[in-house]
Amino acid sequence: MLLVGCSASVHVGGSEPKMSADKLGGLVAEKLAATTGQPTPDISCPEDLVGKVGTSTRCKLTANDGSTLGVTVTVSSVDGDQIHFDFEADKTASPAS
């Protein structure tokens, strides 16, 4: 099980900051690559991450062989326009379809 923390600045357009799904996927991919020493994986997230502690979303990591792995991203704290989050990859991958 891989659990990693990360933070990033985000656009504040309303009452709560949000991080775009594309930016979130890129940050999680970069952090996973740095942590594991592997090439940067392809990670897609279905929605923006709202900067509210406890909010979570499920992203999908697609490996070079086509297998997929779920990644849960959860907001751990918010400091102004900084969203701090932890993410955890599932223990088991789904085989390529």
Summary of the structure (lengths in Angstrom):
residues: 97
radius of gyration: 13.2
end to end distance: 23.3
largest distance: 42.1
contacts: 276
relative contact order: 0.26
helix: 16%
strand: 45%
